[in-house]
Amino acid sequence: MSITVNILTNNDVMRPAQLAQPPFSDIHFEGVFGLFDDSAVMDLRNRIKDVVAKTVGE
């Protein structure tokens, strides 16, 4: 989870698609999909979308 915070802090925004890309895929080849169950991934995705919507209005 700290990787997500670092991405948001350094880039001001994060797309949910990044959960399947480096640095997450450096930990597991499927990104977060290989690390957590589907419900946890969807919760994380929804939280990221919520943060983005509140901060940049997307």
Residue pairs with C-beta under 8 A, 6 or more apart in sequence:
1 44
3 23
3 24
4 14
4 44
4 48
7 14
7 18
8 14
8 48
8 51
12 55
12 56
13 52
13 55
13 56
14 48
14 51
14 52
15 48
15 52
16 45
16 48
16 49
18 24
19 31
19 32
19 33
19 41
19 44
19 45
19 48
20 30
20 31
20 32
20 33
21 31
24 31
24 32
24 35
25 31
27 35
28 34
28 35
32 41
32 44
33 41
36 44
52 58
